[in-house]
Amino acid sequence: MLFPITKDSYINLRESPNGKILTQIQKMDMLESCQFQDNKGFILNLGQDSTNPKWLKVAYIPKEANDTSKAIYGVIHESQVSFECEE
């Protein structure tokens, strides 16, 4: 899982590096700590983008999703997220 570290209130989930914005993921809607919480979305890391390693391929599971069928797939710049959660 990835955790937001951006100073902005949202993270852009893009179709491709510097590409079309698919959605803006609001930080307040995402897990920020290691503690699982209901009604929070989360981002799964699917590896680095092969064309530009500064971008991470991800699956975003929105807070309103009951399962992964509602996942939105795209890329996020590595500067926006961390592999470490806040304790």
C-alpha positions, 0 to 999 in steps of 0.5 A: 500500500501507498500513503499520501505525503503530498502537501496538497489536499489531493493527489492526481491519478493520471492515465500515463506519466504527465497524462490526462488526470483520471481523478483527484484523490482527496487526502482526507478520503485515504488511509494515512496511518497503519490502522485500517479504517472503514470508509477510507480509500487506499492505493495499491502499488503495482510497480514502477512505470516502465517508460518513466521510473519516477511514476508508480503504477497503482490501483486506487480503491475508492472509499465507497468501493465494496471490492476491487471491481471499482478500482481505478488504475493509473499512475502517480508520481513517486513524490506524492506518496510513501511506502511507509505509513504514519504510526 
